[in-house]
Amino acid sequence: MGENEKITTEGRDLGFWGLTAVAVGMTVASGVFSLPRDFPEGGASQGAVLIGWLVCGLGMFGLMRTFFGLSYVKPELKGGIFSFARAGFGDWVGFLSAWGYWVCCWVCLVAFSNLLFAASGYFFPFLGTDGNSIPAIICASIFLWILCALTLKGVDTASIVNVIVTFAKMVPLFLFIILAFLMGKFNPEIFFDNFWGTEGAEATSILAQVAGTAMITLWVFSGIEGAVVVSQRAKKMSDVAKASAASFFFVLVLYMFISLVSMGIMPGEDLAELGNPSLAYVMEAVVGPWGAVLINLGVMVSLAGGLLAVVIITAEVANSAAKNGSFCKFFAKENKNGSPVNSLVLSIGLAQLLLITTYFGETTFQALYWLSASMLMLPYLFCALYYAKVVMAKEGFDLYPGCKYGFEVFVAAIAVLYGLWLVVAVSFEYLLYSCMFYAPGALVYLKGRKEQNLDVFPGVPNKVLAAVVIIAGIISLVLIINGTLQPL
């Protein structure tokens, strides 16, 4: 997830720079270290990657402004982005958004663990370089349960962790960009060779190449909603808007440089064959072995801290959903330290099961983050649709200082179109996978509704949506069992 990090601050003491630093720290995570390999491995040419970033940039800008706009005009909606879906489209849609976001989080734990021990394999060869060997899975499992135990004790170290991991991420990333040019390793001939990827028997259309970048760019930007999470700690709401925009454009430019500069250092076919984290091997080509050591150390520190943050967030998402009535009461239980014990243990347990399956299916980091990102599509799309609904009704915009209504209409339209584009662009295989993870959620939803003595699926649209999700989930499972659909 792309990837959220919990930030704890005290008082309303965050100004523009503080908010910007928090937003950058919450958005930049593991995905940036695998960018050099991800695009070429998916068949994207340099031109397609450039277009893909522009599409993502416009779409994510719309989503970023959507989250800010909703937090401003609907301050009473607490509990995360799924509260927006619930307010706009009812309890069942709100539940699906909460469930998808929660699944995204614990799948993210597996993706982070995979990359962490793939990077560790550079220093400890017995772990392997793919993160799914038996030693790597054992170490990852132990680490996850240690983090679970720490969180159950009510450990609150997220602020310190954020400072450390943000520094660990930024130093090697900036050094890579600077040294690539200072050392003269960026070669324009390599970068512009077959720029549109239209040569050769296996060439694909530009549209297909751009579509192939959608999940990659979504993953590295997942968590962009976190830019407004700490808005209650801001000195001024106007600083939140400015910091959200500044951090967004900073991260977009950083991502573009990392991916495009790499394509000028090594040919696409070579980048596609690199191990994870691929940026380490590109850095090694720039400055020698110490470059790979630096990147891998940065990845290890970043992900070790990031895993703690995601463990906390994963548990809190389910716990918060239970408290607002979306999940059943099981997830609301807390221990004497105030930690959400049931949601935490279940989340780590499910991550553990998925982690084990990565060995049998030889699952890669890329497959894991594609699944995690695909679970985000529905929550993001429903948020965009709700903002469009709010904008069209002009709800609360008289309380929105400096609001230009025409611009908000544009933002809502862009966010909705981008949400729809993600659904269209993702492969049909991952749509089925996501439904397979959504379908079991219906049992949790049914239990929660029964506990509250509420109608299960009121209205025809809810019944139709429930039928589609459940049937698609069953089809996905059947196709995996008979071998038609390969497991992750």
C-alpha positions as CSV (number, residue, x, y, z in Angstrom):
1,M,0.0,0.0,0.0
2,G,1.7,2.1,-1.8
3,E,1.2,2.1,1.7
4,N,0.0,4.0,4.9
5,E,1.9,4.9,7.9
6,K,0.3,5.8,11.2
7,I,1.4,9.3,12.5
8,T,0.6,10.4,16.0
9,T,0.9,14.1,16.8
10,E,-0.1,16.1,19.7
11,G,-1.9,19.5,19.5
12,R,-2.7,21.6,16.5
13,D,0.9,22.3,15.7
14,L,1.4,21.2,12.2
15,G,2.0,23.9,9.6
16,F,2.6,23.6,5.9
17,W,6.1,22.0,6.0
18,G,5.1,19.6,8.8
19,L,2.0,18.5,6.9
20,T,4.0,18.1,3.7
21,A,6.6,15.9,5.5
22,V,3.8,13.7,7.0
23,A,2.1,13.3,3.6
24,V,5.3,12.3,1.8
25,G,6.2,9.9,4.5
26,M,2.8,8.2,4.3
27,T,2.8,7.8,0.5
28,V,6.4,6.9,-0.4
29,A,7.0,3.3,0.7
30,S,8.1,-0.1,-0.8
31,G,6.8,0.3,-4.3
32,V,9.3,2.9,-5.3
33,F,12.2,0.5,-4.8
34,S,10.8,-2.0,-7.4
35,L,9.7,0.6,-10.0
36,P,12.7,0.0,-12.4
37,R,11.7,-3.6,-13.0
38,D,7.9,-3.4,-12.7
39,F,7.1,-1.4,-15.9
40,P,9.4,-3.3,-18.3
41,E,8.3,-6.7,-16.8
42,G,4.7,-5.7,-17.7
43,G,5.7,-4.9,-21.3
44,A,5.5,-1.1,-20.9
45,S,7.8,1.0,-23.1
46,Q,9.3,4.3,-22.1
47,G,6.6,6.3,-23.9
48,A,3.8,4.2,-22.3
49,V,5.4,4.7,-18.9
50,L,5.5,8.5,-19.4
51,I,1.8,8.5,-20.5
52,G,0.9,6.2,-17.6
53,W,2.4,8.6,-15.1
54,L,0.5,11.5,-16.7
55,V,-2.8,9.5,-16.5
56,C,-2.0,8.5,-12.9
57,G,-1.0,12.0,-12.0
58,L,-4.2,13.5,-13.2
59,G,-6.3,10.8,-11.7
60,M,-4.6,10.7,-8.3
61,F,-4.7,14.5,-8.1
62,G,-8.5,14.2,-8.5
63,L,-8.6,11.5,-5.8
64,M,-6.4,13.6,-3.5
65,R,-8.6,16.6,-3.9
66,T,-11.7,14.3,-3.4
67,F,-10.4,13.1,0.0
68,F,-9.6,16.7,1.1
69,G,-13.0,18.0,-0.1
70,L,-15.0,15.3,1.6
71,S,-13.0,15.7,4.9
72,Y,-13.8,19.5,4.7
73,V,-17.5,19.5,3.8
74,K,-18.3,16.2,5.7
75,P,-16.2,16.5,8.9
76,E,-18.8,14.4,10.8
77,L,-17.8,11.3,8.8
78,K,-15.2,9.6,10.8
79,G,-13.6,6.2,10.4
80,G,-11.7,6.3,7.1
81,I,-12.6,6.5,3.5
82,F,-15.2,3.7,3.8
83,S,-17.3,6.0,5.8
84,F,-17.8,8.1,2.7
85,A,-19.0,5.1,0.7
86,R,-21.4,4.2,3.4
87,A,-22.8,7.8,3.7
88,G,-23.3,8.0,-0.1
89,F,-24.5,4.5,-1.0
90,G,-25.7,2.7,2.1
91,D,-24.5,0.1,4.5
92,W,-23.7,-2.7,2.0
93,V,-21.5,-0.5,-0.2
94,G,-19.9,1.0,2.9
95,F,-19.1,-2.5,4.1
96,L,-17.6,-3.6,0.8
97,S,-15.3,-0.5,0.9
98,A,-14.3,-1.2,4.5
99,W,-13.7,-4.9,3.7
100,G,-11.7,-4.2,0.6
101,Y,-9.6,-1.6,2.4
102,W,-9.0,-4.1,5.2
103,V,-8.0,-6.9,2.9
104,C,-5.8,-4.5,1.0
105,C,-4.0,-3.8,4.3
106,W,-3.3,-7.4,5.4
107,V,-2.2,-8.4,1.8
108,C,0.1,-5.3,2.0
109,L,1.7,-6.9,5.1
110,V,2.6,-10.0,3.0
111,A,3.9,-7.8,0.1
112,F,6.1,-5.8,2.5
113,S,7.4,-9.0,4.2
114,N,8.2,-10.5,0.8
115,L,10.2,-7.5,-0.3
116,L,11.9,-7.0,3.1
117,F,13.3,-10.5,3.0
118,A,14.1,-10.3,-0.7
119,A,16.3,-7.3,0.2
120,S,17.7,-9.2,3.2
121,G,18.7,-12.0,0.8
122,Y,21.4,-9.6,-0.6
123,F,23.2,-9.9,2.7
124,F,22.1,-13.3,3.8
125,P,22.0,-15.6,0.6
126,F,20.3,-18.4,2.4
127,L,17.1,-16.3,2.4
128,G,17.1,-16.2,-1.4
129,T,16.3,-13.1,-3.5
130,D,12.6,-13.5,-4.2
131,G,11.3,-13.4,-0.6
132,N,9.3,-16.6,-1.0
133,S,11.8,-19.3,0.0
134,I,11.2,-21.4,3.1
135,P,13.8,-19.5,5.2
136,A,12.4,-16.1,4.1
137,I,8.8,-17.2,4.9
138,I,9.8,-18.5,8.4
139,C,11.7,-15.2,9.2
140,A,8.8,-13.1,7.8
141,S,6.3,-15.1,9.9
142,I,8.3,-14.6,13.1
143,F,8.7,-10.9,12.4
144,L,5.0,-10.4,11.8
145,W,4.0,-12.2,15.0
146,I,6.6,-10.1,17.0
147,L,5.0,-7.0,15.6
148,C,1.6,-8.4,16.6
149,A,2.8,-9.0,20.2
150,L,4.2,-5.5,20.4
151,T,1.0,-3.9,19.2
152,L,-1.1,-6.0,21.6
153,K,1.0,-4.4,24.4
154,G,-0.1,-1.0,23.2
155,V,3.2,0.1,21.8
156,D,2.9,3.5,20.3
157,T,6.1,4.3,18.5
158,A,4.7,5.3,15.1
159,S,5.9,8.9,15.2
160,I,9.5,7.9,15.8
161,V,9.3,5.1,13.3
162,N,8.0,7.6,10.7
163,V,11.0,9.9,11.1
164,I,13.4,7.0,10.7
165,V,11.8,5.3,7.8
166,T,11.2,8.5,5.9
167,F,14.9,9.4,6.2
168,A,15.9,5.9,5.2
169,K,13.8,6.1,2.1
170,M,14.7,9.6,0.8
171,V,18.5,9.5,1.1
172,P,19.1,6.5,-1.3
173,L,16.4,7.7,-3.7
174,F,17.9,11.2,-4.1
175,L,21.4,9.8,-4.3
176,F,20.3,7.5,-7.1
177,I,18.9,10.3,-9.2
178,I,21.9,12.6,-8.6
179,L,24.6,10.0,-9.1
180,A,22.9,8.6,-12.3
181,F,23.6,11.9,-14.0
182,L,26.9,12.9,-12.2
183,M,28.4,9.5,-13.1
184,G,27.2,9.9,-16.7
185,K,25.3,6.6,-16.6
186,F,22.1,7.9,-18.1
187,N,22.3,7.1,-21.8
188,P,19.8,8.9,-24.1
189,E,20.3,6.3,-26.8
190,I,19.1,3.5,-24.4
191,F,16.2,5.7,-23.3
192,F,14.9,6.5,-26.8
193,D,15.6,3.1,-28.3
194,N,12.2,1.6,-29.3
195,F,10.6,4.4,-27.3
196,W,7.0,3.3,-28.0
197,G,7.7,-0.5,-27.9
198,T,6.2,-1.0,-31.3
199,E,9.0,-3.2,-32.7
200,G,9.2,-7.0,-32.6
201,A,6.7,-9.8,-32.7
202,E,5.6,-9.4,-29.1
203,A,4.9,-5.7,-29.4
204,T,1.6,-4.5,-27.8
205,S,-0.5,-1.5,-28.5
206,I,0.3,1.8,-26.6
207,L,-3.2,1.7,-25.0
208,A,-2.5,-1.9,-23.7
209,Q,0.9,-0.8,-22.4
210,V,-0.6,2.2,-20.6
211,A,-3.3,0.1,-19.1
212,G,-0.6,-2.2,-17.8
213,T,0.9,0.6,-15.8
214,A,-2.4,1.3,-13.9
215,M,-2.0,-1.1,-11.0
216,I,1.7,-0.2,-10.6
217,T,1.0,3.5,-10.3
218,L,-2.0,2.9,-8.1
219,W,0.1,0.8,-5.7
220,V,2.9,3.4,-5.3
221,F,0.3,6.1,-4.7
222,S,-1.9,4.0,-2.4
223,G,-2.1,5.9,0.9
224,I,-2.6,9.3,-0.8
225,E,-5.7,9.6,1.3
226,G,-3.4,9.7,4.3
227,A,-2.6,13.3,3.4
228,V,-5.8,14.5,5.2
229,V,-5.6,12.0,8.0
230,V,-3.8,14.4,10.3
231,S,-5.8,17.5,9.2
232,Q,-7.2,17.8,12.7
233,R,-3.7,18.5,13.9
234,A,-3.1,21.4,11.4
235,K,-2.8,25.0,12.4
236,K,-4.9,26.0,9.4
237,M,-7.1,24.0,7.0
238,S,-5.6,26.0,4.1
239,D,-2.2,24.5,5.0
240,V,-3.7,21.0,4.5
241,A,-4.8,21.8,1.0
242,K,-1.4,23.4,0.1
243,A,0.5,20.6,1.7
244,S,-1.6,17.9,0.0
245,A,-0.9,19.4,-3.4
246,A,2.8,20.0,-2.7
247,S,3.4,16.5,-1.4
248,F,1.5,15.0,-4.3
249,F,3.5,16.8,-7.0
250,F,6.8,16.1,-5.2
251,V,6.0,12.4,-5.0
252,L,4.8,12.2,-8.6
253,V,8.0,13.9,-9.9
254,L,10.1,11.6,-7.7
255,Y,8.4,8.4,-9.0
256,M,8.7,9.6,-12.6
257,F,12.4,10.3,-12.2
258,I,13.1,6.9,-10.6
259,S,11.3,4.9,-13.3
260,L,12.4,6.9,-16.3
261,V,16.0,7.4,-15.3
262,S,16.3,3.7,-14.8
263,M,15.1,3.2,-18.4
264,G,18.0,5.3,-19.6
265,I,20.6,3.2,-17.7
266,M,19.6,-0.3,-18.7
267,P,17.5,-1.6,-21.6
268,G,14.0,-2.7,-20.7
269,E,14.7,-6.4,-21.3
270,D,17.5,-6.2,-18.7
271,L,15.4,-4.3,-16.2
272,A,12.7,-6.9,-16.5
273,E,15.1,-9.6,-15.4
274,L,16.3,-7.9,-12.2
275,G,15.6,-9.3,-8.8
276,N,13.9,-7.3,-6.0
277,P,14.3,-4.6,-5.0
278,S,15.3,-3.8,-8.6
279,L,16.5,-0.3,-7.8
280,A,19.4,-1.8,-5.9
281,Y,20.7,-3.5,-9.0
282,V,20.3,-0.4,-11.1
283,M,22.2,1.6,-8.4
284,E,24.9,-1.1,-8.5
285,A,25.2,-0.5,-12.3
286,V,25.7,3.2,-11.6
287,V,28.2,3.2,-8.7
288,G,29.2,-0.3,-8.1
289,P,28.4,-2.8,-5.3
290,W,28.1,-0.2,-2.5
291,G,25.1,1.3,-4.3
292,A,23.2,-2.0,-4.0
293,V,24.2,-2.2,-0.3
294,L,22.8,1.3,0.3
295,I,19.5,0.7,-1.5
296,N,19.0,-2.7,0.2
297,L,19.7,-1.2,3.6
298,G,17.3,1.6,2.9
299,V,14.6,-0.9,1.9
300,M,15.2,-3.0,5.0
301,V,14.9,-0.1,7.5
302,S,12.0,1.4,5.5
303,L,10.0,-1.9,5.4
304,A,10.8,-2.9,9.0
305,G,9.3,0.3,10.2
306,G,6.6,0.4,7.6
307,L,5.4,-3.1,8.6
308,L,4.8,-1.9,12.2
309,A,2.7,1.0,10.8
310,V,0.7,-1.2,8.5
311,V,0.1,-3.8,11.3
312,I,-1.4,-1.0,13.4
313,I,-3.5,0.4,10.6
314,T,-4.7,-3.0,9.5
315,A,-6.1,-3.7,13.0
316,E,-7.5,-0.3,13.4
317,V,-9.4,-0.4,10.0
318,A,-11.4,-3.5,11.0
319,N,-11.8,-2.3,14.6
320,S,-13.1,1.1,13.4
321,A,-15.5,-0.6,10.9
322,A,-16.9,-2.7,13.8
323,K,-17.4,0.3,16.0
324,N,-19.4,2.1,13.3
325,G,-21.5,-0.9,12.6
326,S,-20.0,-2.0,9.3
327,F,-18.3,-5.2,10.7
328,C,-19.6,-7.5,13.3
329,K,-18.9,-7.0,16.9
330,F,-16.1,-9.6,16.9
331,F,-13.7,-7.1,15.4
332,A,-14.5,-4.4,18.1
333,K,-13.0,-6.3,21.0
334,E,-10.0,-4.6,22.7
335,N,-7.6,-5.9,25.4
336,K,-6.7,-4.1,28.6
337,N,-4.1,-2.0,26.7
338,G,-6.7,-0.7,24.3
339,S,-5.4,-2.7,21.4
340,P,-7.9,-4.2,19.0
341,V,-7.0,-7.8,19.9
342,N,-9.4,-9.8,17.7
343,S,-9.0,-7.7,14.5
344,L,-5.2,-7.7,15.0
345,V,-4.8,-11.4,15.6
346,L,-7.1,-12.3,12.7
347,S,-5.4,-9.9,10.3
348,I,-1.9,-11.4,11.1
349,G,-3.4,-14.9,10.9
350,L,-4.7,-14.3,7.4
351,A,-1.5,-12.6,6.4
352,Q,0.3,-15.7,7.7
353,L,-1.8,-18.1,5.5
354,L,-1.2,-16.0,2.4
355,L,2.5,-15.8,3.2
356,I,2.7,-19.6,3.3
357,T,0.9,-19.9,-0.1
358,T,3.5,-17.7,-1.7
359,Y,5.9,-20.6,-1.4
360,F,3.7,-23.1,-3.2
361,G,2.6,-20.7,-5.9
362,E,6.0,-19.0,-6.1
363,T,4.2,-15.7,-5.7
364,T,6.2,-12.6,-6.4
365,F,6.1,-9.2,-4.8
366,Q,4.5,-7.8,-7.9
367,A,1.6,-10.3,-7.8
368,L,1.0,-9.4,-4.1
369,Y,0.9,-5.7,-4.7
370,W,-1.3,-6.1,-7.7
371,L,-3.8,-8.0,-5.5
372,S,-3.5,-5.4,-2.8
373,A,-4.0,-2.5,-5.2
374,S,-6.9,-4.2,-6.9
375,M,-8.7,-4.3,-3.5
376,L,-8.3,-0.5,-3.4
377,M,-10.2,0.1,-6.6
378,L,-13.7,-0.2,-5.1
379,P,-13.1,2.0,-2.0
380,Y,-11.5,4.7,-4.2
381,L,-14.2,4.5,-6.9
382,F,-17.0,4.8,-4.3
383,C,-15.3,7.8,-2.7
384,A,-15.1,9.5,-6.1
385,L,-18.7,8.8,-6.9
386,Y,-19.8,10.1,-3.5
387,Y,-17.8,13.3,-4.0
388,A,-19.5,13.7,-7.4
389,K,-22.8,13.3,-5.6
390,V,-21.9,15.9,-3.0
391,V,-20.7,18.3,-5.6
392,M,-23.8,18.1,-7.7
393,A,-25.9,18.7,-4.6
394,K,-23.6,21.6,-3.6
395,E,-23.6,20.2,0.0
396,G,-21.4,22.2,2.4
397,F,-19.5,24.2,-0.2
398,D,-20.6,27.5,1.4
399,L,-18.4,26.5,4.3
400,Y,-15.4,25.7,2.0
401,P,-13.2,28.9,1.9
402,G,-11.9,29.8,-1.5
403,C,-13.9,27.0,-3.1
404,K,-14.4,27.4,-6.9
405,Y,-17.4,25.3,-7.7
406,G,-16.5,24.8,-11.3
407,F,-13.1,23.4,-10.3
408,E,-14.6,21.0,-7.8
409,V,-16.9,19.7,-10.6
410,F,-13.8,19.1,-12.7
411,V,-12.0,17.3,-9.8
412,A,-15.0,15.1,-9.1
413,A,-15.3,14.2,-12.8
414,I,-11.6,13.3,-13.0
415,A,-11.7,11.2,-9.9
416,V,-14.7,9.2,-11.1
417,L,-13.2,8.7,-14.6
418,Y,-9.9,7.6,-13.0
419,G,-11.7,5.2,-10.7
420,L,-13.5,3.7,-13.7
421,W,-10.3,3.5,-15.7
422,L,-8.7,1.5,-12.9
423,V,-11.5,-1.1,-13.1
424,V,-11.2,-1.3,-16.9
425,A,-7.4,-1.3,-16.9
426,V,-6.8,-4.1,-14.4
427,S,-6.6,-7.6,-15.8
428,F,-9.7,-9.8,-15.7
429,E,-7.7,-12.3,-13.6
430,Y,-7.2,-9.8,-10.8
431,L,-10.9,-8.7,-10.9
432,L,-11.7,-12.4,-10.2
433,Y,-9.1,-12.6,-7.5
434,S,-10.5,-9.5,-5.8
435,C,-14.1,-10.9,-5.9
436,M,-12.8,-14.1,-4.3
437,F,-11.6,-12.0,-1.4
438,Y,-14.7,-9.9,-1.3
439,A,-17.2,-12.8,-1.3
440,P,-16.3,-14.2,2.2
441,G,-17.0,-10.8,3.6
442,A,-20.7,-11.3,3.0
443,L,-20.7,-13.7,6.0
444,V,-19.2,-11.0,8.2
445,Y,-21.8,-8.5,6.9
446,L,-24.6,-10.9,7.5
447,K,-23.5,-11.5,11.1
448,G,-23.2,-7.8,11.7
449,R,-26.7,-7.1,10.3
450,K,-28.1,-9.9,12.4
451,E,-26.5,-8.4,15.6
452,Q,-28.2,-5.1,14.8
453,N,-31.5,-6.6,13.8
454,L,-31.3,-4.9,10.4
455,D,-32.4,-5.9,6.9
456,V,-29.6,-7.7,5.1
457,F,-29.7,-6.4,1.5
458,P,-32.4,-3.7,1.4
459,G,-33.4,-2.7,-2.2
460,V,-32.8,-4.3,-5.5
461,P,-29.4,-2.7,-6.3
462,N,-27.9,-4.1,-3.1
463,K,-29.2,-7.5,-3.8
464,V,-27.8,-7.4,-7.4
465,L,-24.4,-6.2,-6.2
466,A,-24.3,-8.9,-3.6
467,A,-25.2,-11.6,-6.1
468,V,-22.5,-10.4,-8.5
469,V,-19.8,-10.3,-5.9
470,I,-20.7,-13.7,-4.4
471,I,-21.1,-15.5,-7.8
472,A,-17.9,-14.0,-9.2
473,G,-16.1,-15.1,-6.0
474,I,-17.4,-18.7,-6.4
475,I,-16.4,-18.7,-10.1
476,S,-12.9,-17.5,-9.2
477,L,-12.5,-20.3,-6.6
478,V,-13.8,-23.0,-9.0
479,L,-11.4,-21.8,-11.8
480,I,-8.5,-22.0,-9.4
481,I,-9.5,-25.5,-8.3
482,N,-9.7,-26.8,-11.8
483,G,-6.5,-25.1,-12.9
484,T,-7.9,-22.6,-15.3
485,L,-7.0,-19.7,-13.1
486,Q,-3.5,-19.9,-11.6
487,P,-3.3,-19.0,-7.9
488,L,-1.1,-16.1,-6.9
